[in-house]
Amino acid sequence: MTVLLLAVTGSAHAMTPDGDDVIRIGAGVPLVTFYEDEGFQGQFVQLLGFPCDQTEYPQLHGQLPAGWNDRVSSFRTHNRCTMYGYEHTYQRGATFVGTAAARMLPGWNDRLSSVMFVR
């Protein structure tokens, strides 16, 4: 099995149309936006990578960005990505599957530690 391992190659700050500061991790297109509060509220961070519908390989993030381990309460996936969320780093422990957006993560609030993206 071939897998794309995504390392954090840098981060960037940008402003949303609403004037919010966005932290973007990696390079490419947005794969997911994580929010610290339910209902897509609070601080947020985006993980970037290859468009999921244009690669046949899973994209792994073995750890969430610094300060985001066990902090995510809601998320939105982008670019037709399916996200597998894991309880522990490096895709270990309990798992859930997210395909579009979750206003809250029942049973998963503040537990997410690593992710994998597929088509």
NORNORGI-V379911 format. One line per field, one symbol per residue. ss: DSSP state (2 for helix, 1 for strand, 0 for the rest). phi: phi as a letter, one per 40 degrees, with the letter a starting at -180 (. if undefined). burial: + if it has 16 or more other ideal C-beta (glycine too) atoms within 10 Angstrom, else -. Layout:
ss=???
phi=???
burial=???
This chain:
ss=00111000001111100000111110001111111110001111111110022200011110000000000001111000011111110001111111001100000000000111110
phi=.cbccbcccibbbabcdcgccbcbbhbhbcbabbbcbcggbgcaabcbacdccbbcbcbbbcacddgbcfbcbaabcbffcbbcbbcbcffbgdbbbbbaabcabdgbdgbcbaabbbc
burial=-----+----------------++++---+++++++---+---+++++++-+-----+++++-++--++-+++++++++-+-++++++--+----+-+---+--+--+--+++++++--
